[in-house]
């Protein structure tokens, strides 16, 4: 196990469309320690989504090095990338991405199914994880029987069920009202305080303020990287 959850070292990403080349990332470097809680912010076209795809092992850098939990991602083939996504990363999306005809336990247990865990064990683990996010009594409910906030809690439980090295959240409150958003961000804070490493992409400054650290990206470069100690203290007081 590496002391660092993530190391991004002089990473670039260039996309080619015919004769046109677009440099989405232009030499990005930073380190995220285990147990940190980082928000990545930036305007549309800043490179933050490209950066999130690279961190999520959905793409590879053009140049530079990305190390996830001690593993050099650039050396992996497609099958190994899929395996590291399953074992090392948990994903939370704006749209929840739950299976509509499947109850909460089975939704949460899905990554364990792909990992080859026996049914009884995976459902027991999934129910325990639902309890961790406050939905221990909603395991047999389908998504249409749950509120938006509850659906996102199911999605968070699913992201955590494999005990990933890093939890990645892409605009996790984008489909929620303001009150529910605060509840979900409070859950993220609770998970981080229990030792989870969290990286969140958001355009919303109010959401980003819940993080311990804010990395701002513009034109494919990191333009600021600051600890959010004042904001953190403010939220702990409320």
Long-range contacts (C-beta under 8 A, 24 or more apart in sequence): 1-69, 1-70, 2-34, 2-67, 2-69, 2-70, 3-33, 3-34, 4-31, 4-32, 4-33, 4-34, 4-67, 4-70, 5-32, 5-33, 5-34, 5-35, 5-36, 5-68, 5-69, 5-165, 5-166, 5-197, 6-31, 6-32, 6-55, 6-66, 6-67, 6-68, 6-69, 6-166, 6-199, 7-31, 7-32, 7-65, 7-66, 7-67, 8-51, 8-54, 8-55, 8-64, 8-65, 8-66, 9-64, 9-65, 9-66, 9-67, 10-63, 10-64, 10-65, 11-54, 11-61, 11-63, 11-64, 11-65, 11-66, 12-61, 12-62, 12-63, 12-64, 13-47, 13-50, 13-54, 13-59, 13-61, 13-62, 13-220, 14-62, 23-220, 24-50, 24-220, 25-50, 25-51, 25-54, 25-61, 25-220, 25-221, 26-219, 26-220, 26-221, 27-64, 27-221, 28-64, 28-217, 28-220, 28-221, 28-222, 29-64, 29-222, 30-215, 30-222, 30-225, 32-166, 32-197, 32-199, 33-197, 34-165, 34-197, 35-192, 35-195, 35-196, 35-197, 36-197, 36-198, 36-212, 36-213, 37-188, 37-189, 37-192, 37-197, 37-198, 37-200, 37-210, 37-211, 37-212, 37-213, 38-198, 38-199, 38-200, 38-211, 38-212, 38-213, 38-214, 38-215, 39-200, 39-201, 39-202, 39-207, 39-208, 39-210, 39-211, 39-213, 39-214, 39-215, 39-228, 40-199, 40-200, 40-201, 40-202, 40-215, 40-216, 40-217, 41-201, 41-202, 41-203, 41-205, 41-208, 41-214, 41-215, 41-216, 41-217, 42-203, 42-216, 42-217, 42-218, 43-203, 43-218, 46-217, 46-218, 46-219, 46-220, 47-217, 47-218, 47-219, 47-220, 47-221, 48-201, 48-217, 49-201, 50-220, 51-217, 52-168, 52-170, 52-199, 52-201, 55-166, 55-168, 55-199, 56-85, 56-89, 56-91, 56-168, 57-81, 57-84, 57-85, 57-88, 57-89, 58-85, 68-165, 68-166, 69-165, 69-166, 86-111, 86-114, 86-115, 86-162, 87-115, 87-162, 87-164, 88-164, 88-165, 88-166, 89-164, 89-165, 89-166, 89-167, 89-168, 90-158, 90-159, 90-160, 90-161, 90-162, 90-164, 90-166, 90-167, 90-168, 91-159, 91-168, 91-169, 91-170, 92-152, 92-155, 92-156, 92-159, 92-167, 92-168, 92-169, 92-170, 92-172, 93-155, 93-170, 93-171, 93-172, 94-170, 94-171, 94-172, 94-173, 94-174, 94-175, 95-175, 96-143, 96-148, 96-151, 96-152, 96-154, 96-155, 96-175, 97-155, 98-143, 98-151, 98-154, 98-155, 98-158, 99-143, 100-142, 100-143, 100-144, 101-142, 102-142, 103-139, 103-140, 103-141, 103-142, 104-130, 104-135, 104-138, 104-139, 104-140, 104-141, 104-142, 104-143, 104-146, 104-154, 104-157, 105-130, 105-139, 105-140, 107-143, 107-154, 107-155, 107-158, 108-154, 108-157, 108-158, 108-161, 109-161, 110-158, 111-158, 111-161, 111-162, 112-161, 112-162, 115-162, 125-161, 126-157, 126-158, 126-161, 129-157, 129-158, 129-160, 129-161, 130-154, 130-157, 132-157, 132-160, 133-157, 133-160, 133-187, 134-187, 147-180, 148-175, 148-176, 148-177, 148-180, 149-176, 149-180, 149-183, 149-184, 152-176, 152-180, 152-184, 153-184, 153-187, 156-184, 156-187, 156-188, 156-191, 160-191, 160-196, 165-197, 166-197, 166-198, 166-199, 167-191, 167-196, 167-197, 167-198, 167-199, 168-199, 168-200, 168-201, 169-198, 169-199, 169-200, 169-201, 170-200, 170-201, 171-201, 171-202, 171-203, 171-204, 172-200, 172-202, 172-207, 173-202, 173-204, 173-207, 181-207, 185-210, 186-210, 189-235, 209-234, 209-235, 210-235
